[in-house]
Amino acid sequence: MKLCVEVYRLTAALPESEKFGLTNQLRRAAVSISSNIAEGYGRMSKGEYTQFLGHARGSTFEVQTQLKISAELNFGNEQQRQSAYSTSEEISKMLYAIIKKLRS
């Protein structure tokens, strides 16, 4: 959920014209990460949990792509953007490790 909070803080400073564009996309992808982890865990099936972790990992890549786009457009605070990117990389690595463990 740390990434979600970071993304919400970052996107609060994006231009109003991005309210239904990049801001919305970043927020939805960030929320999706924690939501998919929780939903997969709640399914009580190893296979479904692994599948939802995969969806969550995919959402981390969405966030990273959108953060790169915002950087190219000079939207938002650079330090906040780098922190969010770093957090998303860390989450992606953790998800990969969990998925790999569950599949073995």
N, CA, C and O atoms as CSV, one atom per row, in Angstrom:
chain,resi,resn,atom,element,x,y,z
A,1,MET,N,N,0.825,-1.191,0.000
A,1,MET,CA,C,0.000,0.000,0.000
A,1,MET,C,C,0.871,1.258,0.000
A,1,MET,O,O,0.394,2.349,-0.313
A,2,LYS,N,N,2.137,1.102,0.349
A,2,LYS,CA,C,3.049,2.247,0.346
A,2,LYS,C,C,3.098,2.890,-1.038
A,2,LYS,O,O,3.048,4.114,-1.163
A,3,LEU,N,N,3.196,2.062,-2.071
A,3,LEU,CA,C,3.260,2.584,-3.435
A,3,LEU,C,C,1.995,3.357,-3.778
A,3,LEU,O,O,2.057,4.413,-4.407
A,4,CYS,N,N,0.867,2.837,-3.369
A,4,CYS,CA,C,-0.404,3.505,-3.644
A,4,CYS,C,C,-0.417,4.906,-3.036
A,4,CYS,O,O,-0.839,5.862,-3.687
A,5,VAL,N,N,0.036,5.029,-1.813
A,5,VAL,CA,C,0.092,6.335,-1.141
A,5,VAL,C,C,1.058,7.260,-1.876
A,5,VAL,O,O,0.761,8.436,-2.083
A,6,GLU,N,N,2.216,6.724,-2.269
A,6,GLU,CA,C,3.185,7.536,-3.002
A,6,GLU,C,C,2.605,8.042,-4.320
A,6,GLU,O,O,2.798,9.201,-4.686
A,7,VAL,N,N,1.901,7.175,-5.021
A,7,VAL,CA,C,1.303,7.557,-6.302
A,7,VAL,C,C,0.223,8.616,-6.104
A,7,VAL,O,O,0.146,9.572,-6.875
A,8,TYR,N,N,-0.604,8.456,-5.088
A,8,TYR,CA,C,-1.649,9.456,-4.834
A,8,TYR,C,C,-1.037,10.815,-4.508
A,8,TYR,O,O,-1.539,11.845,-4.958
A,9,ARG,N,N,0.027,10.822,-3.741
A,9,ARG,CA,C,0.692,12.100,-3.409
A,9,ARG,C,C,1.314,12.727,-4.658
A,9,ARG,O,O,1.216,13.936,-4.872
A,10,LEU,N,N,1.949,11.899,-5.472
A,10,LEU,CA,C,2.558,12.391,-6.705
A,10,LEU,C,C,1.509,12.949,-7.662
A,10,LEU,O,O,1.675,14.041,-8.207
A,11,THR,N,N,0.447,12.208,-7.859
A,11,THR,CA,C,-0.562,12.612,-8.840
A,11,THR,C,C,-1.392,13.805,-8.385
A,11,THR,O,O,-2.034,14.457,-9.207
A,12,ALA,N,N,-1.388,14.095,-7.105
A,12,ALA,CA,C,-2.122,15.273,-6.616
A,12,ALA,C,C,-1.559,16.556,-7.222
A,12,ALA,O,O,-2.251,17.571,-7.309
A,13,ALA,N,N,-0.299,16.498,-7.638
A,13,ALA,CA,C,0.354,17.689,-8.195
A,13,ALA,C,C,0.365,17.705,-9.731
A,13,ALA,O,O,0.877,18.647,-10.336
A,14,LEU,N,N,-0.196,16.671,-10.357
A,14,LEU,CA,C,-0.216,16.657,-11.818
A,14,LEU,C,C,-1.218,17.694,-12.336
A,14,LEU,O,O,-2.134,18.090,-11.615
A,15,PRO,N,N,-1.043,18.126,-13.571
A,15,PRO,CA,C,-1.960,19.132,-14.129
A,15,PRO,C,C,-3.414,18.658,-14.123
A,15,PRO,O,O,-3.694,17.469,-14.280
A,16,GLU,N,N,-4.308,19.585,-13.945
A,16,GLU,CA,C,-5.749,19.279,-13.938
A,16,GLU,C,C,-6.161,18.598,-15.244
A,16,GLU,O,O,-7.077,17.776,-15.255
A,17,SER,N,N,-5.491,18.937,-16.329
A,17,SER,CA,C,-5.819,18.333,-17.630
A,17,SER,C,C,-5.549,16.823,-17.647
A,17,SER,O,O,-6.038,16.120,-18.532
A,18,GLU,N,N,-4.779,16.321,-16.683
A,18,GLU,CA,C,-4.467,14.895,-16.604
A,18,GLU,C,C,-5.358,14.142,-15.621
A,18,GLU,O,O,-5.146,12.957,-15.363
A,19,LYS,N,N,-6.347,14.829,-15.080
A,19,LYS,CA,C,-7.231,14.213,-14.083
A,19,LYS,C,C,-7.836,12.902,-14.589
A,19,LYS,O,O,-7.902,11.923,-13.845
A,20,PHE,N,N,-8.273,12.879,-15.840
A,20,PHE,CA,C,-8.898,11.676,-16.390
A,20,PHE,C,C,-7.942,10.912,-17.308
A,20,PHE,O,O,-8.350,9.979,-17.999
A,21,GLY,N,N,-6.683,11.309,-17.312
A,21,GLY,CA,C,-5.668,10.645,-18.116
A,21,GLY,C,C,-4.655,9.948,-17.239
A,21,GLY,O,O,-4.944,8.927,-16.617
A,22,LEU,N,N,-3.481,10.507,-17.200
A,22,LEU,CA,C,-2.368,9.886,-16.485
A,22,LEU,C,C,-2.635,9.742,-14.988
A,22,LEU,O,O,-2.289,8.722,-14.393
A,23,THR,N,N,-3.237,10.738,-14.388
A,23,THR,CA,C,-3.550,10.653,-12.951
A,23,THR,C,C,-4.433,9.448,-12.660
A,23,THR,O,O,-4.146,8.661,-11.758
A,24,ASN,N,N,-5.509,9.309,-13.427
A,24,ASN,CA,C,-6.441,8.207,-13.237
A,24,ASN,C,C,-5.768,6.861,-13.491
A,24,ASN,O,O,-5.956,5.918,-12.723
A,25,GLN,N,N,-4.988,6.769,-14.560
A,25,GLN,CA,C,-4.321,5.515,-14.897
A,25,GLN,C,C,-3.315,5.094,-13.830
A,25,GLN,O,O,-3.272,3.928,-13.438
A,26,LEU,N,N,-2.512,6.037,-13.366
A,26,LEU,CA,C,-1.527,5.734,-12.325
A,26,LEU,C,C,-2.208,5.265,-11.045
A,26,LEU,O,O,-1.801,4.274,-10.440
A,27,ARG,N,N,-3.228,5.975,-10.648
A,27,ARG,CA,C,-3.929,5.615,-9.410
A,27,ARG,C,C,-4.581,4.249,-9.508
A,27,ARG,O,O,-4.496,3.449,-8.576
A,28,ARG,N,N,-5.226,3.981,-10.622
A,28,ARG,CA,C,-5.899,2.690,-10.787
A,28,ARG,C,C,-4.899,1.541,-10.777
A,28,ARG,O,O,-5.140,0.509,-10.151
A,29,ALA,N,N,-3.777,1.717,-11.469
A,29,ALA,CA,C,-2.761,0.659,-11.507
A,29,ALA,C,C,-2.161,0.429,-10.124
A,29,ALA,O,O,-1.933,-0.714,-9.727
A,30,ALA,N,N,-1.906,1.509,-9.391
A,30,ALA,CA,C,-1.323,1.383,-8.048
A,30,ALA,C,C,-2.285,0.688,-7.089
A,30,ALA,O,O,-1.877,-0.176,-6.313
A,31,VAL,N,N,-3.547,1.062,-7.145
A,31,VAL,CA,C,-4.560,0.429,-6.284
A,31,VAL,C,C,-4.705,-1.046,-6.657
A,31,VAL,O,O,-4.921,-1.893,-5.790
A,32,SER,N,N,-4.587,-1.340,-7.929
A,32,SER,CA,C,-4.745,-2.701,-8.425
A,32,SER,C,C,-3.719,-3.666,-7.825
A,32,SER,O,O,-4.015,-4.845,-7.633
A,33,ILE,N,N,-2.536,-3.179,-7.534
A,33,ILE,CA,C,-1.482,-4.054,-6.995
A,33,ILE,C,C,-1.921,-4.661,-5.662
A,33,ILE,O,O,-1.970,-5.883,-5.516
A,34,SER,N,N,-2.234,-3.817,-4.711
A,34,SER,CA,C,-2.658,-4.316,-3.384
A,34,SER,C,C,-3.965,-5.094,-3.475
A,34,SER,O,O,-4.145,-6.103,-2.793
A,35,SER,N,N,-4.863,-4.629,-4.309
A,35,SER,CA,C,-6.169,-5.292,-4.448
A,35,SER,C,C,-6.028,-6.703,-4.990
A,35,SER,O,O,-6.688,-7.623,-4.507
A,36,ASN,N,N,-5.174,-6.883,-5.990
A,36,ASN,CA,C,-4.980,-8.226,-6.555
A,36,ASN,C,C,-4.291,-9.166,-5.577
A,36,ASN,O,O,-4.617,-10.351,-5.520
A,37,ILE,N,N,-3.354,-8.650,-4.817
A,37,ILE,CA,C,-2.707,-9.488,-3.805
A,37,ILE,C,C,-3.743,-9.956,-2.785
A,37,ILE,O,O,-3.797,-11.136,-2.439
A,38,ALA,N,N,-4.549,-9.037,-2.316
A,38,ALA,CA,C,-5.575,-9.377,-1.318
A,38,ALA,C,C,-6.613,-10.343,-1.884
A,38,ALA,O,O,-6.990,-11.316,-1.230
A,39,GLU,N,N,-7.069,-10.068,-3.099
A,39,GLU,CA,C,-8.092,-10.939,-3.689
A,39,GLU,C,C,-7.542,-12.343,-3.917
A,39,GLU,O,O,-8.219,-13.332,-3.635
A,40,GLY,N,N,-6.323,-12.432,-4.424
A,40,GLY,CA,C,-5.726,-13.745,-4.652
A,40,GLY,C,C,-5.561,-14.530,-3.367
A,40,GLY,O,O,-5.815,-15.734,-3.327
A,41,TYR,N,N,-5.135,-13.847,-2.322
A,41,TYR,CA,C,-4.976,-14.506,-1.025
A,41,TYR,C,C,-6.331,-14.997,-0.511
A,41,TYR,O,O,-6.430,-16.074,0.076
A,42,GLY,N,N,-7.345,-14.212,-0.733
A,42,GLY,CA,C,-8.681,-14.569,-0.262
A,42,GLY,C,C,-9.303,-15.732,-1.005
A,42,GLY,O,O,-10.267,-16.326,-0.523
A,43,ARG,N,N,-8.779,-16.065,-2.158
A,43,ARG,CA,C,-9.337,-17.172,-2.945
A,43,ARG,C,C,-9.017,-18.537,-2.342
A,43,ARG,O,O,-9.680,-19.526,-2.654
A,44,MET,N,N,-8.021,-18.591,-1.494
A,44,MET,CA,C,-7.651,-19.812,-0.768
A,44,MET,C,C,-7.271,-20.970,-1.692
A,44,MET,O,O,-7.480,-22.138,-1.364
A,45,SER,N,N,-6.717,-20.628,-2.837
A,45,SER,CA,C,-6.230,-21.636,-3.770
A,45,SER,C,C,-4.860,-21.179,-4.238
A,45,SER,O,O,-4.682,-20.032,-4.648
A,46,LYS,N,N,-3.895,-22.083,-4.174
A,46,LYS,CA,C,-2.529,-21.744,-4.555
A,46,LYS,C,C,-2.469,-21.256,-6.005
A,46,LYS,O,O,-1.776,-20.286,-6.314
A,47,GLY,N,N,-3.193,-21.928,-6.878
A,47,GLY,CA,C,-3.199,-21.551,-8.287
A,47,GLY,C,C,-3.783,-20.165,-8.524
A,47,GLY,O,O,-3.220,-19.360,-9.266
A,48,GLU,N,N,-4.906,-19.898,-7.890
A,48,GLU,CA,C,-5.528,-18.578,-8.061
A,48,GLU,C,C,-4.684,-17.487,-7.406
A,48,GLU,O,O,-4.564,-16.384,-7.939
A,49,TYR,N,N,-4.104,-17.798,-6.260
A,49,TYR,CA,C,-3.239,-16.823,-5.593
A,49,TYR,C,C,-2.075,-16.456,-6.510
A,49,TYR,O,O,-1.752,-15.279,-6.671
A,50,THR,N,N,-1.449,-17.463,-7.106
A,50,THR,CA,C,-0.339,-17.226,-8.023
A,50,THR,C,C,-0.797,-16.374,-9.210
A,50,THR,O,O,-0.095,-15.453,-9.628
A,51,GLN,N,N,-1.954,-16.681,-9.735
A,51,GLN,CA,C,-2.497,-15.921,-10.874
A,51,GLN,C,C,-2.692,-14.452,-10.501
A,51,GLN,O,O,-2.312,-13.563,-11.264
A,52,PHE,N,N,-3.271,-14.199,-9.354
A,52,PHE,CA,C,-3.519,-12.815,-8.938
A,52,PHE,C,C,-2.220,-12.082,-8.608
A,52,PHE,O,O,-2.116,-10.874,-8.821
A,53,LEU,N,N,-1.236,-12.807,-8.093
A,53,LEU,CA,C,0.073,-12.186,-7.876
A,53,LEU,C,C,0.681,-11.767,-9.212
A,53,LEU,O,O,1.353,-10.740,-9.304
A,54,GLY,N,N,0.440,-12.566,-10.235
A,54,GLY,CA,C,0.902,-12.219,-11.581
A,54,GLY,C,C,0.235,-10.952,-12.092
A,54,GLY,O,O,0.877,-10.104,-12.711
A,55,HIS,N,N,-1.068,-10.832,-11.824
A,55,HIS,CA,C,-1.785,-9.597,-12.203
A,55,HIS,C,C,-1.200,-8.399,-11.455
A,55,HIS,O,O,-1.009,-7.327,-12.029
A,56,ALA,N,N,-0.922,-8.596,-10.179
A,56,ALA,CA,C,-0.348,-7.509,-9.370
A,56,ALA,C,C,1.007,-7.100,-9.922
A,56,ALA,O,O,1.314,-5.911,-10.006
A,57,ARG,N,N,1.815,-8.079,-10.296
A,57,ARG,CA,C,3.141,-7.775,-10.857
A,57,ARG,C,C,2.997,-7.017,-12.176
A,57,ARG,O,O,3.750,-6.083,-12.451
A,58,GLY,N,N,2.034,-7.424,-12.979
A,58,GLY,CA,C,1.791,-6.704,-14.224
A,58,GLY,C,C,1.436,-5.251,-13.960
A,58,GLY,O,O,1.852,-4.360,-14.700
A,59,SER,N,N,0.674,-5.014,-12.914
A,59,SER,CA,C,0.299,-3.640,-12.558
A,59,SER,C,C,1.507,-2.820,-12.115
A,59,SER,O,O,1.530,-1.605,-12.307
A,60,THR,N,N,2.516,-3.472,-11.521
A,60,THR,CA,C,3.718,-2.718,-11.157
A,60,THR,C,C,4.421,-2.211,-12.412
A,60,THR,O,O,4.981,-1.115,-12.419
A,61,PHE,N,N,4.387,-3.013,-13.467
A,61,PHE,CA,C,4.999,-2.576,-14.730
A,61,PHE,C,C,4.180,-1.451,-15.375
A,61,PHE,O,O,4.740,-0.555,-16.006
A,62,GLU,N,N,2.875,-1.503,-15.216
A,62,GLU,CA,C,2.038,-0.393,-15.684
A,62,GLU,C,C,2.430,0.899,-14.973
A,62,GLU,O,O,2.620,1.936,-15.607
A,63,VAL,N,N,2.547,0.822,-13.654
A,63,VAL,CA,C,2.931,2.004,-12.871
A,63,VAL,C,C,4.280,2.528,-13.335
A,63,VAL,O,O,4.446,3.734,-13.518
A,64,GLN,N,N,5.248,1.632,-13.528
A,64,GLN,CA,C,6.575,2.062,-13.958
A,64,GLN,C,C,6.521,2.767,-15.315
A,64,GLN,O,O,7.171,3.794,-15.512
A,65,THR,N,N,5.760,2.223,-16.226
A,65,THR,CA,C,5.626,2.839,-17.552
A,65,THR,C,C,5.003,4.225,-17.444
A,65,THR,O,O,5.469,5.175,-18.073
A,66,GLN,N,N,3.964,4.331,-16.655
A,66,GLN,CA,C,3.274,5.609,-16.503
A,66,GLN,C,C,4.140,6.635,-15.769
A,66,GLN,O,O,4.053,7.832,-16.043
A,67,LEU,N,N,4.968,6.171,-14.846
A,67,LEU,CA,C,5.900,7.083,-14.182
A,67,LEU,C,C,6.948,7.593,-15.166
A,67,LEU,O,O,7.350,8.755,-15.103
A,68,LYS,N,N,7.388,6.729,-16.072
A,68,LYS,CA,C,8.339,7.160,-17.100
A,68,LYS,C,C,7.696,8.197,-18.028
A,68,LYS,O,O,8.337,9.172,-18.419
A,69,ILE,N,N,6.446,7.980,-18.368
A,69,ILE,CA,C,5.728,8.946,-19.210
A,69,ILE,C,C,5.629,10.286,-18.497
A,69,ILE,O,O,5.871,11.334,-19.096
A,70,SER,N,N,5.272,10.251,-17.213
A,70,SER,CA,C,5.157,11.502,-16.457
A,70,SER,C,C,6.504,12.210,-16.364
A,70,SER,O,O,6.556,13.440,-16.362
A,71,ALA,N,N,7.595,11.446,-16.285
A,71,ALA,CA,C,8.931,12.044,-16.253
A,71,ALA,C,C,9.245,12.727,-17.579
A,71,ALA,O,O,9.782,13.834,-17.605
A,72,GLU,N,N,8.907,12.057,-18.678
A,72,GLU,CA,C,9.147,12.630,-20.001
A,72,GLU,C,C,8.373,13.935,-20.200
A,72,GLU,O,O,8.826,14.837,-20.905
A,73,LEU,N,N,7.216,14.019,-19.575
A,73,LEU,CA,C,6.384,15.217,-19.688
A,73,LEU,C,C,6.682,16.247,-18.593
A,73,LEU,O,O,6.060,17.308,-18.541
A,74,ASN,N,N,7.642,15.918,-17.721
A,74,ASN,CA,C,7.986,16.779,-16.575
A,74,ASN,C,C,6.784,17.072,-15.680
A,74,ASN,O,O,6.603,18.192,-15.202
A,75,PHE,N,N,5.969,16.044,-15.465
A,75,PHE,CA,C,4.809,16.170,-14.581
A,75,PHE,C,C,5.191,15.708,-13.184
A,75,PHE,O,O,5.848,14.679,-13.026
A,76,GLY,N,N,4.790,16.450,-12.187
A,76,GLY,CA,C,4.980,16.040,-10.805
A,76,GLY,C,C,6.388,16.289,-10.292
A,76,GLY,O,O,7.263,16.788,-11.000
A,77,ASN,N,N,6.564,15.927,-9.059
A,77,ASN,CA,C,7.823,16.118,-8.343
A,77,ASN,C,C,8.781,14.976,-8.667
A,77,ASN,O,O,8.430,13.805,-8.523
A,78,GLU,N,N,9.985,15.318,-9.102
A,78,GLU,CA,C,10.982,14.309,-9.502
A,78,GLU,C,C,11.321,13.353,-8.358
A,78,GLU,O,O,11.407,12.143,-8.570
A,79,GLN,N,N,11.512,13.875,-7.168
A,79,GLN,CA,C,11.871,13.031,-6.028
A,79,GLN,C,C,10.740,12.053,-5.702
A,79,GLN,O,O,10.995,10.880,-5.428
A,80,GLN,N,N,9.505,12.527,-5.729
A,80,GLN,CA,C,8.361,11.642,-5.469
A,80,GLN,C,C,8.253,10.575,-6.553
A,80,GLN,O,O,7.965,9.412,-6.269
A,81,ARG,N,N,8.488,10.982,-7.795
A,81,ARG,CA,C,8.406,10.051,-8.913
A,81,ARG,C,C,9.474,8.965,-8.782
A,81,ARG,O,O,9.184,7.787,-8.990
A,82,GLN,N,N,10.705,9.348,-8.438
A,82,GLN,CA,C,11.784,8.370,-8.270
A,82,GLN,C,C,11.507,7.431,-7.104
A,82,GLN,O,O,11.790,6.235,-7.184
A,83,SER,N,N,10.961,7.966,-6.033
A,83,SER,CA,C,10.633,7.132,-4.879
A,83,SER,C,C,9.561,6.103,-5.248
A,83,SER,O,O,9.674,4.930,-4.892
A,84,ALA,N,N,8.532,6.542,-5.957
A,84,ALA,CA,C,7.468,5.632,-6.385
A,84,ALA,C,C,8.022,4.570,-7.329
A,84,ALA,O,O,7.658,3.398,-7.233
A,85,TYR,N,N,8.897,4.977,-8.235
A,85,TYR,CA,C,9.488,4.021,-9.174
A,85,TYR,C,C,10.310,2.975,-8.422
A,85,TYR,O,O,10.208,1.780,-8.699
A,86,SER,N,N,11.114,3.425,-7.481
A,86,SER,CA,C,11.934,2.522,-6.683
A,86,SER,C,C,11.069,1.542,-5.891
A,86,SER,O,O,11.371,0.351,-5.818
A,87,THR,N,N,10.000,2.052,-5.305
A,87,THR,CA,C,9.084,1.188,-4.555
A,87,THR,C,C,8.441,0.161,-5.475
A,87,THR,O,O,8.292,-1.001,-5.097
A,88,SER,N,N,8.058,0.580,-6.683
A,88,SER,CA,C,7.427,-0.357,-7.617
A,88,SER,C,C,8.404,-1.453,-8.048
A,88,SER,O,O,8.005,-2.604,-8.222
A,89,GLU,N,N,9.669,-1.103,-8.220
A,89,GLU,CA,C,10.673,-2.116,-8.556
A,89,GLU,C,C,10.832,-3.127,-7.427
A,89,GLU,O,O,10.929,-4.330,-7.669
A,90,GLU,N,N,10.858,-2.634,-6.202
A,90,GLU,CA,C,10.990,-3.512,-5.037
A,90,GLU,C,C,9.792,-4.462,-4.934
A,90,GLU,O,O,9.958,-5.654,-4.674
A,91,ILE,N,N,8.605,-3.933,-5.136
A,91,ILE,CA,C,7.389,-4.752,-5.076
A,91,ILE,C,C,7.410,-5.805,-6.182
A,91,ILE,O,O,7.068,-6.963,-5.945
A,92,SER,N,N,7.804,-5.410,-7.372
A,92,SER,CA,C,7.870,-6.337,-8.494
A,92,SER,C,C,8.812,-7.503,-8.189
A,92,SER,O,O,8.493,-8.654,-8.486
A,93,LYS,N,N,9.954,-7.208,-7.606
A,93,LYS,CA,C,10.922,-8.250,-7.246
A,93,LYS,C,C,10.356,-9.188,-6.180
A,93,LYS,O,O,10.537,-10.403,-6.255
A,94,MET,N,N,9.680,-8.622,-5.202
A,94,MET,CA,C,9.084,-9.454,-4.150
A,94,MET,C,C,8.000,-10.359,-4.724
A,94,MET,O,O,7.917,-11.539,-4.382
A,95,LEU,N,N,7.174,-9.796,-5.599
A,95,LEU,CA,C,6.114,-10.599,-6.212
A,95,LEU,C,C,6.707,-11.729,-7.047
A,95,LEU,O,O,6.218,-12.858,-7.011
A,96,TYR,N,N,7.754,-11.424,-7.793
A,96,TYR,CA,C,8.408,-12.451,-8.598
A,96,TYR,C,C,8.918,-13.590,-7.703
A,96,TYR,O,O,8.748,-14.766,-8.024
A,97,ALA,N,N,9.531,-13.231,-6.598
A,97,ALA,CA,C,10.073,-14.240,-5.681
A,97,ALA,C,C,8.955,-15.108,-5.094
A,97,ALA,O,O,9.105,-16.325,-4.981
A,98,ILE,N,N,7.846,-14.486,-4.726
A,98,ILE,CA,C,6.720,-15.247,-4.165
A,98,ILE,C,C,6.125,-16.173,-5.219
A,98,ILE,O,O,5.844,-17.339,-4.941
A,99,ILE,N,N,5.935,-15.656,-6.425
A,99,ILE,CA,C,5.383,-16.457,-7.520
A,99,ILE,C,C,6.293,-17.648,-7.795
A,99,ILE,O,O,5.823,-18.778,-7.934
A,100,LYS,N,N,7.581,-17.395,-7.873
A,100,LYS,CA,C,8.552,-18.469,-8.139
A,100,LYS,C,C,8.482,-19.527,-7.045
A,100,LYS,O,O,8.524,-20.723,-7.336
A,101,LYS,N,N,8.378,-19.104,-5.801
A,101,LYS,CA,C,8.300,-20.036,-4.664
A,101,LYS,C,C,7.010,-20.869,-4.740
A,101,LYS,O,O,7.032,-22.078,-4.509
A,102,LEU,N,N,5.899,-20.217,-5.062
A,102,LEU,CA,C,4.620,-20.926,-5.136
A,102,LEU,C,C,4.586,-21.941,-6.283
A,102,LEU,O,O,3.921,-22.972,-6.183
A,103,ARG,N,N,5.292,-21.651,-7.352
A,103,ARG,CA,C,5.307,-22.538,-8.505
A,103,ARG,C,C,6.252,-23.726,-8.345
A,103,ARG,O,O,6.161,-24.695,-9.099
A,104,SER,N,N,7.154,-23.658,-7.373
A,104,SER,CA,C,8.120,-24.767,-7.197
A,104,SER,C,C,7.586,-25.856,-6.298
A,104,SER,O,O,8.274,-26.847,-6.054
